[in-house]
Amino acid sequence: MLPASVSANDNVAWSKVVENPFDGKITYDRNYKADFVLVSSWSKNGIGVTYTQVRAAVIGYGYSPSYHRRGFGGFGGFGGFDGFGEFFDNEPVYQRFFIENVPDSIHLAINGKVYTYQNGPVSSELAAVLASAPLENVKIRLVWEDGRTKDTEIGKDTVRAWRAVFSPS
């Protein structure tokens, strides 16, 4: 399988049908979650998928202001609050990083059946299924050669665009 022909930050018409000089009719989809971003491109010439894991690592510790209640005085005591002074806590500082990879195949669950795409032009059978998929989010499973999988979905607006992209010309 090839990577998606666009990146998550590209200025493209997401979930719309566009004409591309290399692929003809194509639609792009992106799916943001807390721990990953999935970007895909869908055309009769092929389906591209880029899966990007979002990770964070502690790179050090910093300080942030916080107030600790000491029970010194009550409300209206020193400073008009139930506390005494400003203290600092050691807070972890995180750096986000991204791991980008391309699955070996994609499985699509449509109308109670599972269809698999690996590479090359989209078969006429799969194109017909995509063109007639119900207008709802489609569950997909990304599969890597080492056996890893990730279940996610393609949004219903992209599924709607499949009708124009994959319908017989």
DSSP file (Angstrom, degrees, kcal/mol; ACC not computed):
  #  RESIDUE AA STRUCTURE BP1 BP2  ACC     N-H-->O    O-->H-N    N-H-->O    O-->H-N    TCO  KAPPA ALPHA  PHI   PSI    X-CA   Y-CA   Z-CA
    1    1 A M              0   0    0      0, 0.0   118,-0.1     0, 0.0    47,-0.1   0.000 360.0 360.0 360.0 145.4    0.0    0.0    0.0
    2    2 A L  B     -a   48   0A   0     45,-0.6    47,-2.2     1,-0.1     3,-0.1  -0.604 360.0-100.3 -94.7 158.2    1.2    3.5   -0.7
    3    3 A P        -     0   0    0      0, 0.0    47,-0.2     0, 0.0    -1,-0.1  -0.336  52.8 -82.9 -68.8 161.3    1.1    6.5    1.7
    4    4 A A        -     0   0    0     35,-0.3    45,-0.1    44,-0.2    36,-0.1  -0.317  35.3-125.8 -59.7 148.7   -1.7    9.0    1.2
    5    5 A S  S    S+     0   0    0     43,-0.1     2,-0.3    -3,-0.1    -1,-0.1   0.417  91.1  46.1 -82.0   3.3   -0.9   11.6   -1.5
    6    6 A V  S    S-     0   0    0      4,-0.0     2,-0.3     6,-0.0    -2,-0.1  -0.912  78.1-126.3-136.0 165.0   -1.6   14.4    1.0
    7    7 A S    >   -     0   0    0     -2,-0.3     3,-1.7     1,-0.0    33,-0.1  -0.721  32.8-104.5-108.8 163.5   -0.6   15.2    4.6
    8    8 A A  T 3  S+     0   0    0      1,-0.3    -1,-0.0    -2,-0.3    30,-0.0   0.778 119.5  47.2 -59.3 -29.6   -2.9   16.1    7.5
    9    9 A N  T 3  S+     0   0    0      2,-0.1    -1,-0.3     0, 0.0     2,-0.0   0.422  84.1 121.0 -94.7   1.7   -2.0   19.8    7.3
   10   10 A D  S <  S-     0   0    0     -3,-1.7     2,-1.5     1,-0.1    -4,-0.0  -0.318  70.5-119.7 -66.3 148.8   -2.4   20.2    3.6
   11   11 A N        +     0   0    0      2,-0.1     2,-0.3     3,-0.0    -1,-0.1  -0.660  63.2 134.1 -90.6  81.9   -4.9   22.7    2.3
   12   12 A V        -     0   0    0     -2,-1.5     2,-1.3     6,-0.0    -6,-0.0  -0.804  69.1 -94.5-123.9 166.8   -7.2   20.4    0.4
   13   13 A A    >   -     0   0    0     -2,-0.3     3,-1.3     3,-0.1    15,-0.5  -0.698  48.5-147.7 -82.4  94.5  -10.9   20.0    0.1
   14   14 A W  B 3  S+b   28   0A   0     -2,-1.3    15,-0.2     1,-0.3     3,-0.1  -0.410  74.3   3.2 -67.6 136.3  -11.4   17.2    2.7
   15   15 A S  T 3  S+     0   0    0     13,-3.3     2,-0.3     1,-0.2    -1,-0.3   0.718 108.7 109.7  61.2  24.7  -14.2   14.7    2.0
   16   16 A K  S <  S-     0   0    0     -3,-1.3     2,-0.5    12,-0.2    12,-0.5  -0.885  75.7-108.0-121.8 157.2  -15.0   16.4   -1.3
   17   17 A V        +     0   0    0     -2,-0.3     2,-0.3    10,-0.1    10,-0.2  -0.753  44.4 173.3 -85.6 127.4  -14.4   15.1   -4.8
   18   18 A V  E     -C   26   0A   0      8,-2.7     8,-2.3    -2,-0.5     2,-0.5  -0.913  33.2-115.4-129.5 159.0  -11.6   17.0   -6.6
   19   19 A E  E     -C   25   0A   0     -2,-0.3     6,-0.2     6,-0.2    -2,-0.0  -0.842  29.9-170.9 -94.6 128.7   -9.9   16.5   -9.9
   20   20 A N  E  >  -C   24   0A   0      4,-2.4     4,-2.7    -2,-0.5     3,-0.1  -0.974  25.3-136.5-120.4 132.5   -6.2   15.6   -9.6
   21   21 A P  T  4 S+     0   0    0      0, 0.0    -1,-0.1     0, 0.0     4,-0.1   0.717 105.6  40.5 -63.4 -18.5   -4.0   15.5  -12.7
   22   22 A F  T  4 S+     0   0    0      2,-0.2    -3,-0.0     1,-0.0     0, 0.0   0.788 130.4  21.4 -96.6 -32.5   -2.4   12.3  -11.5
   23   23 A D  T  4 S-     0   0    0      1,-0.3    22,-0.4    -3,-0.1    21,-0.3   0.447  87.1-142.3-118.3  -3.0   -5.4   10.4  -10.2
   24   24 A G  E  < S+C   20   0A   0     -4,-2.7    -4,-2.4    19,-0.1    -1,-0.3  -0.572  77.3  18.4  72.5-136.8   -8.5   11.9  -11.8
   25   25 A K  E    S+C   19   0A   0     -2,-0.3    19,-0.5    -6,-0.2     2,-0.3  -0.510  82.9 161.0 -69.7 131.9  -11.4   12.0   -9.4
   26   26 A I  E     -CD  18  43A   0     -8,-2.3    -8,-2.7    -2,-0.2     2,-0.3  -0.988  26.2-158.2-149.7 152.7  -10.1   11.7   -5.9
   27   27 A T  E     - D   0  42A   0     15,-1.6    15,-2.7    -2,-0.3     2,-0.4  -0.982  11.3-147.6-133.2 149.9  -11.3   12.4   -2.3
   28   28 A Y  E     -bD  14  41A   0    -15,-0.5   -13,-3.3   -12,-0.5     2,-0.4  -0.910  11.7-170.5-118.5 143.1   -9.2   12.9    0.8
   29   29 A D  E     - D   0  40A   0     11,-2.6    11,-2.8    -2,-0.4     2,-0.4  -0.976   3.9-173.3-131.9 145.5  -10.1   11.9    4.4
   30   30 A R  E     - D   0  39A   0     -2,-0.4     2,-0.4     9,-0.2     9,-0.2  -0.998   4.6-167.1-138.7 144.4   -8.4   12.7    7.7
   31   31 A N  E     - D   0  38A   0      7,-2.4     7,-2.3    -2,-0.4     2,-0.5  -0.961   8.2-161.6-134.2 110.5   -9.3   11.3   11.2
   32   32 A Y  E     + D   0  37A   0     -2,-0.4     2,-0.3     5,-0.2     5,-0.2  -0.808  16.9 164.2 -96.5 131.0   -7.8   13.0   14.3
   33   33 A K        -     0   0    0      3,-2.8     3,-0.4    -2,-0.5    -2,-0.0  -0.832  52.5 -96.7-130.7 174.2   -7.8   11.2   17.6
   34   34 A A  S    S+     0   0    0     -2,-0.3     3,-0.1     1,-0.2    -2,-0.0   0.841 122.3  28.3 -62.1 -33.1   -5.8   11.9   20.8
   35   35 A D  S    S+     0   0    0      1,-0.1    19,-2.5    18,-0.1     2,-0.3   0.392 124.9  22.4-114.3   3.7   -3.1    9.3   19.9
   36   36 A F  E     - E   0  53A   0     -3,-0.4    -3,-2.8    17,-0.3     2,-0.4  -0.995  51.1-145.3-160.3 163.4   -3.1    9.2   16.1
   37   37 A V  E     -DE  32  52A   0     15,-2.2    15,-2.8    -2,-0.3     2,-0.5  -0.997  16.9-162.3-130.9 129.8   -3.9   10.9   12.8
   38   38 A L  E     -DE  31  51A   0     -7,-2.3    -7,-2.4    -2,-0.4     2,-0.4  -0.961   8.3-177.6-113.7 124.5   -5.1    8.9    9.8
   39   39 A V  E     +DE  30  50A   0     11,-2.5    11,-2.9    -2,-0.5     2,-0.3  -0.976   7.3 176.7-120.7 135.0   -5.0   10.5    6.4
   40   40 A S  E     -DE  29  49A   0    -11,-2.8   -11,-2.6    -2,-0.4     2,-0.4  -0.979  19.8-154.5-139.0 151.7   -6.2    8.7    3.3
   41   41 A S  E     -DE  28  48A   0      7,-2.4     7,-2.4    -2,-0.3     2,-0.5  -0.987  13.4-161.0-125.4 137.9   -6.6    9.3   -0.4
   42   42 A W  E     +DE  27  47A   0    -15,-2.7   -15,-1.6    -2,-0.4     2,-0.3  -0.959  26.6 134.5-128.3 114.1   -9.2    7.5   -2.5
   43   43 A S  E >   -DE  26  46A   0      3,-1.4     3,-1.2    -2,-0.5    79,-0.2  -0.951  64.0-104.5-147.1 166.8   -9.2    7.2   -6.3
   44   44 A K  T 3  S+     0   0    0    -19,-0.5    78,-2.2   -21,-0.3     3,-0.1   0.794 119.6  61.5 -63.1 -26.9   -9.7    4.4   -8.9
   45   45 A N  T 3  S-     0   0    0    -22,-0.4    -1,-0.3     1,-0.3     2,-0.2   0.700 124.2 -53.5 -73.5 -18.4   -6.0    4.4   -9.4
   46   46 A G  E <   - E   0  43A   0     -3,-1.2    -3,-1.4    75,-0.1     2,-0.5  -0.824  45.0-101.7 158.5 163.7   -5.4    3.4   -5.8
   47   47 A I  E     - E   0  42A   0     73,-0.4   -45,-0.6    -2,-0.2     2,-0.4  -0.947  31.7-164.1-111.6 128.4   -6.0    4.0   -2.1
   48   48 A G  E     -aE   2  41A   0     -7,-2.4    -7,-2.4    -2,-0.5     2,-0.4  -0.930   6.0-174.4-115.0 140.0   -3.3    5.6    0.0
   49   49 A V  E     - E   0  40A   0    -47,-2.2     2,-0.5    -2,-0.4    -9,-0.2  -0.995   9.9-174.7-137.7 130.3   -3.1    5.6    3.8
   50   50 A T  E     - E   0  39A   0    -11,-2.9   -11,-2.5    -2,-0.4     2,-0.5  -0.988   8.2-165.8-123.7 122.3   -0.7    7.3    6.2
   51   51 A Y  E     -FE 101  38A   0     50,-2.9    50,-2.7    -2,-0.5     2,-0.5  -0.931   5.2-169.4-108.8 122.6   -1.1    6.5    9.9
   52   52 A T  E     -FE 100  37A   0    -15,-2.8   -15,-2.2    -2,-0.5     2,-0.3  -0.950   9.8-150.0-119.1 115.8    0.7    8.8   12.2
   53   53 A Q  E     -FE  99  36A   0     46,-2.8    46,-2.0    -2,-0.5     2,-0.6  -0.630   9.7-144.9 -79.8 139.3    1.0    7.9   15.9
   54   54 A V  E     +F   98   0A   0    -19,-2.5     2,-0.3    -2,-0.3    44,-0.2  -0.937  27.6 172.1-107.1 119.0    1.2   10.9   18.3
   55   55 A R  E     -F   97   0A   0     42,-2.9    42,-2.4    -2,-0.6     2,-0.4  -0.798  18.9-153.0-122.7 164.1    3.5   10.2   21.3
   56   56 A A  E     -F   96   0A   0     -2,-0.3     2,-0.4    40,-0.2    40,-0.2  -0.998   6.2-167.8-138.9 142.4    4.9   12.3   24.1
   57   57 A A  E     -F   95   0A   0     38,-2.1    38,-2.4    -2,-0.4     2,-0.5  -0.982  29.1-115.0-129.4 141.7    8.0   11.9   26.1
   58   58 A V  E     +F   94   0A   0     -2,-0.4    36,-0.2    36,-0.2     3,-0.1  -0.634  33.3 175.6 -73.6 123.7    9.1   13.6   29.4
   59   59 A I  E     -     0   0A   0     34,-2.9     2,-0.3    -2,-0.5    -1,-0.1   0.418  58.8 -44.8-110.6  -0.7   12.1   15.8   28.5
   60   60 A G  E     -F   93   0A   0     33,-0.8    33,-2.8     2,-0.0     2,-0.4  -0.979  61.2 -84.2 163.9-169.8   12.5   17.5   31.9
   61   61 A Y  E     +F   92   0A   0     -2,-0.3     2,-0.2    31,-0.3    29,-0.1  -0.989  35.8 176.3-132.4 140.7   10.7   19.2   34.8
   62   62 A G  E     -F   91   0A   0     29,-3.2    29,-3.3    -2,-0.4     2,-0.4  -0.641  27.9-102.4-128.6-173.0    9.7   22.8   35.1
   63   63 A Y  E     +F   90   0A   0     27,-0.2    27,-0.2    -2,-0.2    25,-0.0  -0.922  27.3 179.9-120.7 142.2    7.9   24.9   37.6
   64   64 A S  E     -F   89   0A   0     25,-1.1    25,-1.4    -2,-0.4     2,-0.1  -0.993  34.7-104.9-136.0 146.0    4.3   26.2   37.6
   65   65 A P  E     +F   88   0A   0      0, 0.0     2,-0.3     0, 0.0    23,-0.2  -0.413  45.3 162.8 -70.7 143.1    2.6   28.3   40.2
   66   66 A S  E     -F   87   0A   0     21,-2.3    21,-2.2    -2,-0.1     2,-0.5  -0.979  31.8-127.1-152.0 159.0    0.1   26.7   42.4
   67   67 A Y        -     0   0    0     -2,-0.3     2,-0.5    19,-0.2    19,-0.1  -0.921  18.1-158.6-112.0 133.6   -1.6   27.5   45.7
   68   68 A H        -     0   0    0     17,-0.5    16,-1.0    -2,-0.5     2,-0.4  -0.927  18.8-126.4-111.8 134.0   -1.6   25.1   48.6
   69   69 A R        +     0   0    0     -2,-0.5    14,-0.2    14,-0.2    13,-0.0  -0.653  29.6 173.1 -78.2 128.2   -4.1   25.3   51.4
   70   70 A R        -     0   0    0     -2,-0.4    -1,-0.1     2,-0.1     3,-0.1   0.474  44.5-121.2-112.9  -7.5   -2.4   25.5   54.7
   71   71 A G        +     0   0    0      1,-0.3     2,-0.8    11,-0.2    -2,-0.1   0.661  61.3 147.5  74.7  13.7   -5.4   26.1   56.9
   72   72 A F        -     0   0    0      6,-0.0    11,-0.4     2,-0.0    -1,-0.3  -0.754  69.1 -19.1 -86.2 110.8   -3.8   29.4   58.2
   73   73 A G  S    S-     0   0    0     -2,-0.8     2,-0.1    -3,-0.1     3,-0.1   0.050  83.9-104.6  74.1 165.5   -6.7   31.7   58.8
   74   74 A G    >   -     0   0    0      1,-0.2     3,-2.9     8,-0.1     9,-0.2  -0.365  61.9 -43.0-108.2-167.6  -10.1   31.1   57.3
   75   75 A F  T 3  S+     0   0    0      1,-0.3    -1,-0.2    -2,-0.1     6,-0.1  -0.420 136.8  28.4 -57.9 132.0  -11.8   32.8   54.5
   76   76 A G  T 3  S+     0   0    0      2,-0.1    -1,-0.3     1,-0.1     3,-0.2   0.410  97.7 117.4  91.2  -2.4  -11.2   36.4   55.0
   77   77 A G  S X  S-     0   0    0     -3,-2.9     3,-2.3     1,-0.3    -4,-0.1   0.302  80.4 -14.8 -73.2-148.1   -7.9   35.7   56.8
   78   78 A F  G >  S-     0   0    0      1,-0.3     3,-0.9    -6,-0.2     5,-0.3  -0.330 143.3  -0.7 -56.9 122.3   -4.6   37.0   55.3
   79   79 A G  G 3  S-     0   0    0      1,-0.2    -1,-0.3    -3,-0.2     3,-0.1   0.449 114.4 -87.6  77.9  -0.1   -5.3   38.0   51.7
   80   80 A G  G <  S+     0   0    0     -3,-2.3     2,-0.3     1,-0.2    -1,-0.2   0.718 100.8  94.7  74.6  20.4   -8.9   37.0   51.8
   81   81 A F  S <  S-     0   0    0     -3,-0.9     2,-1.7     2,-0.2    -1,-0.2  -0.947  84.3-106.5-139.5 163.2   -8.4   33.4   50.8
   82   82 A D  S    S+     0   0    0     -2,-0.3     2,-0.3    -3,-0.1   -11,-0.2  -0.583  89.7  65.2 -89.1  76.6   -8.0   30.1   52.6
   83   83 A G  S    S-     0   0    0     -2,-1.7     2,-0.4   -11,-0.4    -2,-0.2  -0.973  72.3-120.1-177.1 175.0   -4.3   29.7   52.0
   84   84 A F        -     0   0    0    -16,-1.0   -16,-0.2     1,-0.3    -5,-0.1  -0.820  63.0 -43.9-141.3  98.1   -0.9   31.0   52.7
   85   85 A G  S    S-     0   0    0     -2,-0.4   -17,-0.5   -18,-0.1     2,-0.4   0.021  73.1 -63.8  80.4 176.9    1.4   32.2   49.9
   86   86 A E        -     0   0    0    -19,-0.1     2,-0.3    -3,-0.1   -19,-0.2  -0.885  47.7-177.2-108.5 134.3    2.4   30.9   46.6
   87   87 A F  E     -F   66   0A   0    -21,-2.2   -21,-2.3    -2,-0.4     2,-0.4  -0.812  16.6-132.5-125.3 166.7    4.3   27.7   46.1
   88   88 A F  E     -F   65   0A   0     -2,-0.3     2,-0.3   -23,-0.2   -25,-0.1  -0.955  10.9-155.4-125.2 141.9    5.7   25.9   43.1
   89   89 A D  E     -F   64   0A   0    -25,-1.4   -25,-1.1    -2,-0.4     2,-0.7  -0.848  28.5-111.0-110.9 150.1    5.5   22.2   42.1
   90   90 A N  E     -F   63   0A   0     -2,-0.3   -27,-0.2   -27,-0.2   -29,-0.0  -0.733  42.5-169.3 -76.9 114.3    7.8   20.3   39.9
   91   91 A E  E     -F   62   0A   0    -29,-3.3   -29,-3.2    -2,-0.7     2,-0.1  -0.891  22.4-115.3-110.8 136.6    5.8   19.7   36.7
   92   92 A P  E     -F   61   0A   0      0, 0.0     2,-0.5     0, 0.0   -31,-0.3  -0.435  22.9-144.4 -67.4 143.5    6.9   17.3   33.9
   93   93 A V  E     -F   60   0A   0    -33,-2.8   -34,-2.9    -2,-0.1   -33,-0.8  -0.955  18.3-157.1-109.1 124.2    7.6   19.0   30.5
   94   94 A Y  E     -F   58   0A   0     -2,-0.5     2,-0.5   -36,-0.2   -36,-0.2  -0.759  11.1-157.3-105.3 146.3    6.5   16.9   27.6
   95   95 A Q  E     -F   57   0A   0    -38,-2.4   -38,-2.1    -2,-0.3     2,-0.3  -0.992  17.5-141.9-118.5 126.8    7.7   16.9   24.0
   96   96 A R  E     +F   56   0A   0     -2,-0.5     2,-0.3   -40,-0.2   -40,-0.2  -0.628  23.1 177.0 -85.0 145.2    5.3   15.5   21.4
   97   97 A F  E     -F   55   0A   0    -42,-2.4   -42,-2.9    -2,-0.3     2,-0.4  -0.959  18.5-133.8-143.8 163.7    6.7   13.5   18.5
   98   98 A F  E     -F   54   0A   0     -2,-0.3     2,-0.5   -44,-0.2   -44,-0.2  -0.936   5.3-160.2-125.9 138.9    5.2   11.7   15.6
   99   99 A I  E     -F   53   0A   0    -46,-2.0   -46,-2.8    -2,-0.4     2,-0.4  -0.968  18.3-163.5-118.3 113.0    5.8    8.2   14.1
  100  100 A E  E     +F   52   0A   0     -2,-0.5     2,-0.3   -48,-0.2   -48,-0.2  -0.816  18.6 154.3-102.6 132.8    4.5    8.0   10.6
  101  101 A N  E     -F   51   0A   0    -50,-2.7   -50,-2.9    -2,-0.4    -2,-0.0  -0.976  35.4-127.4-151.7 167.7    3.9    4.7    8.8
  102  102 A V        -     0   0    0     -2,-0.3   -52,-0.1   -52,-0.2    -2,-0.0  -0.963  26.0-129.5-119.6 126.9    1.9    3.0    6.1
  103  103 A P        -     0   0    0      0, 0.0    41,-0.2     0, 0.0   -54,-0.2  -0.256  13.2-129.3 -70.1 164.1   -0.1   -0.2    6.7
  104  104 A D  S    S+     0   0    0     39,-2.1     2,-0.3     1,-0.2    40,-0.2   0.772  85.2   0.4 -83.9 -28.4    0.3   -3.1    4.3
  105  105 A S  E     -G  143   0B   0     38,-1.9    38,-2.4  -104,-0.1     2,-0.4  -0.978  60.0-140.0-153.6 165.3   -3.5   -3.5    3.8
  106  106 A I  E     -GH 142 117B   0     11,-2.4    11,-2.6    -2,-0.3     2,-0.5  -0.999  11.3-156.3-130.8 133.1   -6.8   -2.0    4.7
  107  107 A H  E     -GH 141 116B   0     34,-2.7    34,-2.4    -2,-0.4     2,-0.5  -0.927   9.3-160.2-109.2 133.6  -10.0   -4.0    5.5
  108  108 A L  E     -GH 140 115B   0      7,-3.0     7,-2.6    -2,-0.5     2,-0.8  -0.961   8.8-149.1-117.8 127.2  -13.3   -2.2    5.0
  109  109 A A  E     +GH 139 114B   0     30,-2.6    30,-0.6    -2,-0.5     2,-0.4  -0.842  32.0 160.8 -97.3 106.4  -16.5   -3.5    6.7
  110  110 A I  E >   - H   0 113B   0      3,-2.4     3,-1.8    -2,-0.8    -2,-0.1  -0.992  63.4 -12.3-133.1 127.5  -19.4   -2.6    4.4
  111  111 A N  T 3  S-     0   0    0     -2,-0.4    -1,-0.1     1,-0.3     3,-0.1   0.855 127.3 -53.1  53.6  40.5  -22.9   -4.1    4.4
  112  112 A G  T 3  S+     0   0    0      1,-0.2     2,-0.3    -3,-0.0    -1,-0.3   0.511 120.0  98.8  78.7   3.4  -21.9   -6.9    6.7
  113  113 A K  E <   -H  110   0B   0     -3,-1.8    -3,-2.4    -5,-0.0     2,-0.5  -0.868  66.2-132.5-121.3 157.2  -18.9   -8.0    4.5
  114  114 A V  E     -H  109   0B   0     -2,-0.3     2,-0.4    -5,-0.2    -5,-0.2  -0.944  19.9-168.8-112.4 127.8  -15.2   -7.3    4.8
  115  115 A Y  E     -H  108   0B   0     -7,-2.6    -7,-3.0    -2,-0.5     2,-0.4  -0.902   8.6-148.0-115.0 143.1  -13.3   -6.2    1.7
  116  116 A T  E     -H  107   0B   0     -2,-0.4     2,-0.4    -9,-0.2    -9,-0.2  -0.925  11.5-173.7-117.8 136.1   -9.5   -6.0    1.6
  117  117 A Y  E     +H  106   0B   0    -11,-2.6   -11,-2.4    -2,-0.4     3,-0.1  -0.992  14.1 159.9-124.4 135.0   -7.3   -3.6   -0.4
  118  118 A Q        -     0   0    0     -2,-0.4     2,-0.3     1,-0.4    -1,-0.1   0.714  58.2 -39.0-119.3 -48.1   -3.5   -3.9   -0.6
  119  119 A N  S    S+     0   0    0      2,-0.1    -1,-0.4  -118,-0.1   -73,-0.1  -0.989  86.8  43.5-170.3 171.0   -2.2   -2.0   -3.6
  120  120 A G  S    S-     0   0    0     -2,-0.3   -73,-0.4   -73,-0.1  -118,-0.1  -0.161  95.9 -14.5  78.8-173.0   -2.6   -1.0   -7.2
  121  121 A P  S    S-     0   0    0      0, 0.0     2,-0.3     0, 0.0   -76,-0.2  -0.283  80.8 -99.1 -60.9 148.4   -5.8    0.2   -9.0
  122  122 A V        -     0   0    0    -78,-2.2    -2,-0.1   -79,-0.2    -5,-0.1  -0.538  43.2-114.8 -71.1 129.6   -9.0   -0.5   -7.1
  123  123 A S     >  -     0   0    0     -2,-0.3     4,-2.8     1,-0.1     5,-0.2  -0.195  19.6-115.9 -62.1 156.7  -10.8   -3.6   -8.5
  124  124 A S  H  > S+     0   0    0      1,-0.2     4,-2.1     2,-0.2     5,-0.1   0.857 116.7  54.3 -63.6 -33.8  -14.1   -3.2  -10.2
  125  125 A E  H  > S+     0   0    0      2,-0.2     4,-1.8     1,-0.2    -1,-0.2   0.951 112.0  41.7 -64.5 -49.1  -15.7   -5.2   -7.4
  126  126 A L  H  > S+     0   0    0      1,-0.2     4,-2.8     2,-0.2     5,-0.2   0.892 112.4  55.2 -66.3 -38.5  -14.4   -3.0   -4.6
  127  127 A A  H  X S+     0   0    0     -4,-2.8     4,-2.6     1,-0.2    -1,-0.2   0.914 107.9  49.4 -59.3 -42.5  -15.1    0.2   -6.6
  128  128 A A  H  X S+     0   0    0     -4,-2.1     4,-1.1     2,-0.2    -1,-0.2   0.892 111.9  48.7 -64.1 -39.6  -18.8   -1.0   -7.0
  129  129 A V  H  < S+     0   0    0     -4,-1.8     3,-0.4     2,-0.2     4,-0.3   0.929 113.3  46.4 -66.1 -45.2  -19.0   -1.6   -3.2
  130  130 A L  H >< S+     0   0    0     -4,-2.8     3,-1.1     1,-0.2    -2,-0.2   0.900 110.1  53.8 -64.3 -40.3  -17.5    1.8   -2.4
  131  131 A A  H 3< S+     0   0    0     -4,-2.6    -1,-0.2    35,-0.2    -2,-0.2   0.755 117.4  37.0 -66.5 -23.6  -19.8    3.6   -4.8
  132  132 A S  T 3< S+     0   0    0     -4,-1.1    -1,-0.2    -3,-0.4    -2,-0.2   0.219  83.9 135.1-114.4  15.0  -22.8    2.0   -3.2
  133  133 A A    <   -     0   0    0     -3,-1.1    30,-0.1    -4,-0.3    -3,-0.1  -0.336  66.0 -97.3 -63.2 143.2  -21.8    2.1    0.5
  134  134 A P        -     0   0    0      0, 0.0     2,-2.4     0, 0.0    -1,-0.1  -0.291  40.8-103.6 -58.6 146.7  -24.4    3.3    2.9
  135  135 A L  S    S+     0   0    0     -3,-0.1     2,-0.3    24,-0.1    21,-0.1  -0.469  88.3  93.9 -77.5  76.4  -24.0    7.0    3.9
  136  136 A E  S    S-     0   0    0     -2,-2.4    18,-0.1    19,-0.1    23,-0.1  -0.944  89.1 -67.1-152.9 166.6  -22.5    6.3    7.3
  137  137 A N        -     0   0    0     -2,-0.3     2,-0.5     1,-0.1    18,-0.2  -0.371  51.4-138.0 -58.7 139.5  -19.1    6.1    8.8
  138  138 A V  E     - I   0 154B   0     16,-2.4    16,-2.5   -28,-0.1     2,-0.3  -0.907   9.5-131.5-107.2 126.2  -17.3    3.0    7.5
  139  139 A K  E     -GI 109 153B   0    -30,-0.6   -30,-2.6    -2,-0.5     2,-0.3  -0.554  30.7-177.3 -73.5 134.7  -15.3    0.8   10.0
  140  140 A I  E     -GI 108 152B   0     12,-2.6    12,-2.3    -2,-0.3     2,-0.4  -0.937  19.6-150.4-131.3 156.9  -11.8    0.0    8.7
  141  141 A R  E     -GI 107 151B   0    -34,-2.4   -34,-2.7    -2,-0.3     2,-0.4  -0.989  10.8-150.9-126.9 122.3   -8.9   -2.1   10.0
  142  142 A L  E     -GI 106 150B   0      8,-2.9     8,-1.7    -2,-0.4     2,-0.4  -0.757  16.4-163.7 -87.6 137.3   -5.4   -1.2    9.1
  143  143 A V  E     -GI 105 149B   0    -38,-2.4   -39,-2.1    -2,-0.4   -38,-1.9  -0.987   5.1-160.0-129.7 131.2   -3.1   -4.2    9.1
  144  144 A W    >   -     0   0    0      4,-2.5     3,-2.2    -2,-0.4    -2,-0.0  -0.729  33.1-110.9-105.6 158.3    0.7   -4.2    9.1
  145  145 A E  T 3  S+     0   0    0      1,-0.3    -1,-0.1    -2,-0.3    -2,-0.0   0.801 116.2  59.3 -56.8 -33.0    3.0   -7.0    8.0
  146  146 A D  T 3  S-     0   0    0      1,-0.1    -1,-0.3     2,-0.0    -3,-0.0   0.405 123.7-100.9 -81.0   4.7    4.1   -7.7   11.6
  147  147 A G  S <  S+     0   0    0     -3,-2.2    -2,-0.1     1,-0.3    -1,-0.1   0.312  75.4 141.2  96.3  -8.3    0.5   -8.4   12.6
  148  148 A R        -     0   0    0     -5,-0.1    -4,-2.5     2,-0.0    -1,-0.3  -0.367  29.0-171.2 -64.3 147.2   -0.3   -5.1   14.3
  149  149 A T  E     -I  143   0B   0     -6,-0.2     2,-0.3   -46,-0.0    -6,-0.2  -0.952  16.3-165.6-136.0 158.4   -3.8   -3.8   13.6
  150  150 A K  E     -I  142   0B   0     -8,-1.7    -8,-2.9    -2,-0.3     2,-0.4  -0.935  11.1-152.1-144.6 121.6   -5.6   -0.5   14.2
  151  151 A D  E     +I  141   0B   0     -2,-0.3   -10,-0.2   -10,-0.2     2,-0.2  -0.799  37.1 129.6 -93.8 133.6   -9.4   -0.2   14.0
  152  152 A T  E     -I  140   0B   0    -12,-2.3   -12,-2.6    -2,-0.4     2,-0.3  -0.717  41.9-110.5-154.9-155.3  -10.8    3.2   13.1
  153  153 A E  E     -I  139   0B   0    -14,-0.3     2,-0.4    -2,-0.2   -14,-0.2  -0.981   7.7-125.4-152.1 162.5  -13.3    4.6   10.6
  154  154 A I  E     -I  138   0B   0    -16,-2.5   -16,-2.4    -2,-0.3   -18,-0.1  -0.935  43.9-110.4-107.7 132.8  -13.8    6.7    7.5
  155  155 A G    >>  -     0   0    0     -2,-0.4     4,-2.0   -18,-0.2     3,-0.6  -0.209  19.2-117.0 -68.5 153.8  -16.3    9.6    7.9
  156  156 A K  H 3> S+     0   0    0      1,-0.2     4,-2.2     2,-0.2     5,-0.1   0.773 112.4  60.4 -63.7 -27.5  -19.6    9.6    6.1
  157  157 A D  H 3> S+     0   0    0      2,-0.2     4,-1.7     1,-0.2    -1,-0.2   0.893 107.7  45.2 -68.2 -36.6  -18.8   12.7    4.1
  158  158 A T  H <> S+     0   0    0     -3,-0.6     4,-1.6     2,-0.2    -2,-0.2   0.896 110.4  54.5 -68.6 -39.8  -15.9   10.8    2.5
  159  159 A V  H  X S+     0   0    0     -4,-2.0     4,-0.7     1,-0.2    -2,-0.2   0.897 106.7  52.0 -59.6 -39.6  -18.2    7.8    2.0
  160  160 A R  H >X S+     0   0    0     -4,-2.2     3,-1.1     1,-0.2     4,-0.5   0.910 107.1  52.6 -61.8 -41.4  -20.6   10.2    0.2
  161  161 A A  H >X S+     0   0    0     -4,-1.7     4,-2.1     1,-0.2     3,-0.8   0.799  94.5  70.7 -65.8 -28.0  -17.7   11.3   -2.1
  162  162 A W  H 3X S+     0   0    0     -4,-1.6     4,-3.1     1,-0.2     5,-0.3   0.827  86.9  67.6 -56.3 -31.3  -16.9    7.7   -2.9
  163  163 A R  H <X S+     0   0    0     -3,-1.1     4,-0.7    -4,-0.7    -1,-0.2   0.908 108.8  34.6 -57.8 -43.4  -20.1    7.6   -5.0
  164  164 A A  H << S+     0   0    0     -3,-0.8    -1,-0.2    -4,-0.5    -2,-0.2   0.871 119.9  50.0 -79.0 -37.7  -18.7   10.1   -7.5
  165  165 A V  H  < S+     0   0    0     -4,-2.1  -121,-0.3     1,-0.2    -2,-0.2   0.918 121.9  29.6 -67.7 -44.0  -15.1    8.8   -7.3
  166  166 A F  H  < S+     0   0    0     -4,-3.1   -35,-0.2    -5,-0.2    -1,-0.2   0.417  88.5 113.6-104.0   1.0  -15.9    5.1   -7.8
  167  167 A S  S  < S-     0   0    0     -4,-0.7   -39,-0.1    -5,-0.3   -40,-0.0  -0.431  82.3 -89.6 -70.3 149.6  -19.0    5.1   -9.9
  168  168 A P              0   0    0      0, 0.0    -1,-0.1     0, 0.0    -2,-0.1  -0.306 360.0 360.0 -58.9 139.6  -18.6    3.7  -13.4
  169  169 A S              0   0    0     -3,-0.1    -2,-0.1     0, 0.0    -3,-0.0   0.474 360.0 360.0 -83.0 360.0  -17.5    6.4  -15.9
